[in-house]
Amino acid sequence: MTIGVAIIGSGIFVRREHLPAVKANPSLTLKAVYSRSLNSAQNLVVDVQNVDLYSEDAGTGKGYKDLLQRPDVQAVIIALPIVTQPSYIREALQAGKHVLAEKPIAKDVATATELLDWYRQNIDTSKVTWCVAENYRFFDSIAFAGEQVKKLGRVLGFNVRVQSMVKPGGAYFETEWRKKPQYQGGFLLDAGIHFVAGLRMLLGTEHTPARVSAFTAQLQQHLPPIDTLDAVIKTKSGATGTISASFGTTYDEYRLSVACEKGVVFREKVGTDFQRGVGGAVVIQTDGGEERTEFASEEFGVKQEINAWSESLELGRPDSRQSPEEAMKDLKMLEAMLWSGEQNGQPVDLSPS
């Protein structure tokens, strides 16, 4: 018997990634779609049969609350604007639906803390689960790179360089809530959270980031409030490294790296077609030479993410990679860097939790 699922949202990433992933999963059956407008819901499922549509302009009995009353929908995938998601997450959990909600966990740590505390205090988490979708945790390339770091001895340093130009006219930029963000960091929160998650995976728990200092800037007028971050990080083990991320520069770079006693591990991308998804490659440099392993088929990692979620629902045990606590750690680190940038580089100690 399959699990009845509803998709909440009909944006670009839902159309390109979530919908195909649900359709490809034999354990899930798409029962319904909710979107802000009926037209956008219709456009999402134009080629899908037997899916009921819900929206605030679809008429009586066709709103979000009505969808949540359906007994044949056991779980929902929520992919809405960052500031909108928390209220939808709460309503779904209160209705007894399992939730997989897109990253980040919330627009800021205060909102995330309130939501997580509410979840723990008001929901029987043994019966109803809330998971956060961070697709970087499901990249085989990053998991493999993290394993190699462990094999190469003491971590000496690390570096994240992700640089590009988000131009007007692009599909993601032209999303209204991204053009005029009502949340900290703009694209640095929406997309930059991925790089924080990826770095944390490479470093592992032994090298948890403990202290950050950063400078931020807005290089492009169309990318408020800021589009560039340069940070120095010190881990609890004493290793130091940097993050240099920009969505408003003429640089075109993508590389995460960790230097260890016995060699260096790089995680970089394979391919350049962002719309199709880019696979990952892991390069290991040691005294014995260089080895390169490509993971070209991992694309955006969403199929893997959805498969892990469906399996966790069947087992009745959430996947730790999708826990809100992990997503909170990502947000705490990113928010600390953004705050440090506002304070002209003032160092910030990260809480150990």
Secondary structure, 3 states (H helix, E strand, C coil): CCEEEEEECCCHHHHHHHHHHHHHCCCEEEEEEEECCHHHHHHHCCCCCCCEEEECCCCCCCCHHHHHCCCCCCEEEECCCCCCHHHHHHHHHHCCCEEEEECCCCCCHHHHHHHHHHHHHHCCCCCCCEEEECHHHHCHHHHHHHHHHHHCCCEEEEEEEEEEECCCCCCCCCCHHHHCCCCCCCHHHHCHHHHHHHHHHHHCHHHCEEEEEEEEECCCCCCCCCCEEEEEEEECCCCEEEEEEECEEEEEEEEEEEEECCEEEEEEEECCCCCCCCEEEEEEEECCEEEEEEEHHHCCCHHHHHHHHHHHHHHCCCCHHHCHHHHHHHHHHHHHHHHHHHCCCCCEECCCC
